[in-house]
């Protein structure tokens, strides 16, 4: 029994730009023990151009999940037998990529922190308006298709594991690397006119045993020092941003840093410059959102930070991560862009990714541009920004500001 009834409103026409392009209609599984709610939800989503399948119980929903593929699962939380939370957990075991939207009238009573830790794609409170329902489900379904496309069609080979230092010398080596850390900045240009839009900060160190960034970060992870490394990067970035007036600066953060209170502290060095900063989160590292991380992400956006997802197309894209982060920027993985001008299969993938990202309101950055052919191909495929050695190698801010 629900705390609030579903608002009874008549389905009407909806904006067609909310619909998912290509590969047939988005397929949505709706689960609710109230027949009236099933009819209303199904009517709204069908009127918006989606294919809907309904189930009056969690048990029936599991049978449907075993026999068919869906782009989104929309489920009420309070149901007899297998309730929405138990269905969410069971669905995750069957299809870890399936976004789940929970519907409830009593979130405080129905949803624990453990439930939020497995990251449902959304939460709708009853009574649900038709417009909000359609926008939420359509957006989530598009994120699901985008992530599955990027995952299953990825052209990148898995990155080799970095050779990490071992033995008693690793801790002092990391300390030396942290104390000699500096940033190298690489330009990002607009595809429309080639003008500089901003720069991305890359971590470097004078410590010779950790000069490879992958090794540096790998050791930080092994020593449980990723938060310390992230704070050092942000302090350094904040001291150098004055060298890039009017630009947008991309600063990488490891997903674990989203759980660091210092990142969203209004008094932190970077927060005063938040409106000029894009926090870049790699798609190669796992992200466990959780309720606390959700709140922190909202706080970051209130401070003015924007979010980018890096390495899209690396093969590890998670729909839940995409839907939860709702990034303003997506950076296409370098192997997906390399040789773009001579590879029709890559051109098709980039075209579909870019089209879907644009429909989600996400700007696209093509990384790893090294040739004029790759540049022209990316421009033809309507990416928004370009980055790579063709436009400049990463350099310390002192080198960028010194006269040539």
Protein Blocks (a to p, Z undefined) as FASTA:
>chain_A
ZZbdcdddddddddfklpceejiiaddddddfbfklmmmmmmmmmmnopacdddfbfklm
mmmmmmpccfbdcddfbdghjafklmmmmmmmmommlccddddfblmlmpcfklmmnopa
bdcdddddfklmmmmmmmmmmmmmmmmmmmmmpcbdcdddddddedjklmmmmmmmmmmg
ccdddddddfklopafbdcdddddfblklmpmklmmmmmmmnopmmmmmmmmmmmmmmmm
mmmghiacdddddfklmmpmklmgmkbmklmmmmmpccdddfkbccdebjmlmmmmmmmm
mnopacddehihilpacfklmmmnopabdcddfklmgoklmmmklmmmmmmmmmmmmmno
pacddehiabfklmmmmmmnopabdcdjklopcddfklmmpcZZ
